[in-house]
Amino acid sequence: MEKDFHVGILFHNNPKYFELHSQINDHVDAYEIVLGQYATEPDVIDEIKELGKPLILHTNLLSPGSYNGVSRSDLQKVNSRVDRANALWVGDHMCYSKIKGIESGGLLSPFLIEEELSIYEKNINVITKELNCPLLLENVIMFYNPLSEMSLGEFFTKLTERTSAGIILSLENISQCQFYHNLDHYEFIESLPLEKVVQLHCTLGNIEEQKQIPSFYEKQLKHFEVIKYLAEKKEFSPKSLIWELETETPSLASPDYIVEKIHWARELFANKG
Ligand SMILES: [Fe+2]
């Protein structure tokens, strides 16, 4: 029977992840891979597929906020990897990352103005029509003060009403907003259509190293607290939680600790909905 909840890790194209997998593979339901890291080495996708778990693709190629529309060649590139990975879905970001083919160098957040909605709506509808699997869009770091005719939550609400895209909720990206345009975790969560959140992204660091730096440790604990808060929300029933193991600390979390948190997430969400 197909699983309705997949907990796993973001699997970077790096030998240490191939070492790690042998210790956690039995406990993982799915691996997420970042398309950019496999774009030039697509054969590695086959190697990860051989681990026997479903794959989820993550990318920043699609740029749904570009006013000049969606690049057909980027869509084709994503689709070729979707087919190769037999991906459950593709995650990109509610942002723009290029205009007329010129890369911005970052995931630039929406201005949260009315005029933008039609650009995003049109592009997302093109993407969802062409893509060979479902599309999810993730909240990005708010690098600047938006012009704000609406909240970020309202922006997500309107676009998920007008398109078939789902949402990836990134707790780390909310936390990173504090350095630019602060976004409160709970306020943002309350403003989102939680039933449209399909996937959770959360960092998972080496807890012993995090304890040496209070801000890192507090942030990790905050993320756990937010996950528990979400688990209690009746309307929140995600299909996946992906732990992102690359954090500010030098080492990855230990395999035992990752396995413990995989089971913890499964207990919280696997039987919801
Ligand atoms: Fe992301």
Residues whose N, C-alpha, C, O or C-beta is under 5 A from the ligand:
A	BS01	LIG	E138
